[in-house]
Amino acid sequence: MIKVSKKTRNDIILFSLLLFISILLLLLFASSGRQGKYVRVEVNGELYGRYLLDTDASIDIGDSNRLIISSGSVYMESARCPDKTCVKQGKISRVGQSIICLPNRVIVVIEDDSSDFADDIVIG
Amino acid sequence: MKNGKTARVATVGMLVCLAFILSFLESLLPVFTAVPGVKAGIANIVTVFALYRLGARDALFISLARVILAGFAFSGLFASLYALCGALLSLALMTFVKKTELLGVTGTSICGGIFHNAGQLALALAVTDTALLVGYLPALMISGLISGTLVGILSAVAIKRVKLPWNLS
């Protein structure tokens, strides 16, 4: 048997434990994958608009972001910010998925009919 | 003993420079950014090295200097605020974990990696005021775990093998 120090053993235990927890969390979050019905757009924590996901549209959010709804999914086409993280996030379509543009404080969320997510949003 | 302070200043300066270069390399890496905040974190090797070889105070200085320099040079003020929050939280936890003497270098670095991401997420939660960001938690946790492990293994090698031409203790 390979001899490992107590610290190394603890490291391995920590790694395995955290890996287990994160996979568990990942499964938990991924399991709620239903096709959404609405697209909810928030700016500065306030509701900007709610759009039907099955109707193609192009939405300008202020003059900073352009959102495209196309064949049942949503993506950020362009953004006026240096990192373009929201554009890189790609298409979303399932309930609870979101695109977030931190510099412009824009949040795009997919919602269901019942929109059980709306209750969890803290509007400040 | 006479040269202790000068040697320390020189070492810290060199490490700030090294961390800065690693940050630059990292900014060139085309990491997949489907999730904001996911990064390789190779510059943290220097932080972990400094924490073990020089102590928490110098590690804090090096970490702060790197974040500020990198913020001005590549990532922008906004991103560097997040980096700052992550770096401070991460270093605070690593200092604590190191004190407990329960974990090795890799374990300490894993804690640091995860809390680096946790700090950024916490600031993002505070800025955007929305609970939805919690959805990023699993992805950020895994990325922190992986990068923390890699950084830890590399740092452990560096801590063991790098010989400084002067004695700092």
HADDOCK unambig.tbl for C-alpha pairs under 7 A between the chains (distance, minus, plus):
assign (segid A and resid 7 and name CA) (segid B and resid 102 and name CA) 5.94 0.50 0.50
assign (segid A and resid 7 and name CA) (segid B and resid 103 and name CA) 4.72 0.50 0.50
assign (segid A and resid 7 and name CA) (segid B and resid 104 and name CA) 4.86 0.50 0.50
assign (segid A and resid 8 and name CA) (segid B and resid 103 and name CA) 6.96 0.50 0.50
assign (segid A and resid 8 and name CA) (segid B and resid 104 and name CA) 5.81 0.50 0.50
assign (segid A and resid 10 and name CA) (segid B and resid 103 and name CA) 5.84 0.50 0.50
assign (segid A and resid 11 and name CA) (segid B and resid 103 and name CA) 5.75 0.50 0.50
assign (segid A and resid 11 and name CA) (segid B and resid 104 and name CA) 6.26 0.50 0.50
assign (segid A and resid 11 and name CA) (segid B and resid 106 and name CA) 6.44 0.50 0.50
assign (segid A and resid 11 and name CA) (segid B and resid 107 and name CA) 4.51 0.50 0.50
assign (segid A and resid 14 and name CA) (segid B and resid 107 and name CA) 6.83 0.50 0.50
assign (segid A and resid 22 and name CA) (segid B and resid 138 and name CA) 5.39 0.50 0.50
assign (segid A and resid 22 and name CA) (segid B and resid 141 and name CA) 6.27 0.50 0.50
assign (segid A and resid 22 and name CA) (segid B and resid 142 and name CA) 6.06 0.50 0.50
assign (segid A and resid 25 and name CA) (segid B and resid 138 and name CA) 5.59 0.50 0.50
assign (segid A and resid 26 and name CA) (segid B and resid 138 and name CA) 5.25 0.50 0.50
assign (segid A and resid 29 and name CA) (segid B and resid 135 and name CA) 6.91 0.50 0.50
assign (segid A and resid 44 and name CA) (segid B and resid 128 and name CA) 6.78 0.50 0.50
assign (segid A and resid 45 and name CA) (segid B and resid 128 and name CA) 6.42 0.50 0.50
assign (segid A and resid 45 and name CA) (segid B and resid 129 and name CA) 6.27 0.50 0.50
assign (segid A and resid 45 and name CA) (segid B and resid 130 and name CA) 6.96 0.50 0.50
assign (segid A and resid 85 and name CA) (segid B and resid 33 and name CA) 6.83 0.50 0.50
assign (segid A and resid 85 and name CA) (segid B and resid 36 and name CA) 6.34 0.50 0.50
assign (segid A and resid 88 and name CA) (segid B and resid 33 and name CA) 6.69 0.50 0.50
assign (segid A and resid 88 and name CA) (segid B and resid 34 and name CA) 5.88 0.50 0.50
assign (segid A and resid 89 and name CA) (segid B and resid 34 and name CA) 4.58 0.50 0.50
assign (segid A and resid 89 and name CA) (segid B and resid 35 and name CA) 6.78 0.50 0.50
assign (segid A and resid 105 and name CA) (segid B and resid 128 and name CA) 6.35 0.50 0.50
assign (segid A and resid 120 and name CA) (segid B and resid 131 and name CA) 6.75 0.50 0.50
assign (segid A and resid 121 and name CA) (segid B and resid 130 and name CA) 5.77 0.50 0.50
assign (segid A and resid 121 and name CA) (segid B and resid 131 and name CA) 5.84 0.50 0.50
assign (segid A and resid 122 and name CA) (segid B and resid 129 and name CA) 6.55 0.50 0.50
assign (segid A and resid 122 and name CA) (segid B and resid 130 and name CA) 5.70 0.50 0.50
assign (segid A and resid 122 and name CA) (segid B and resid 131 and name CA) 6.78 0.50 0.50
assign (segid A and resid 123 and name CA) (segid B and resid 129 and name CA) 6.92 0.50 0.50
assign (segid A and resid 124 and name CA) (segid B and resid 129 and name CA) 6.54 0.50 0.50
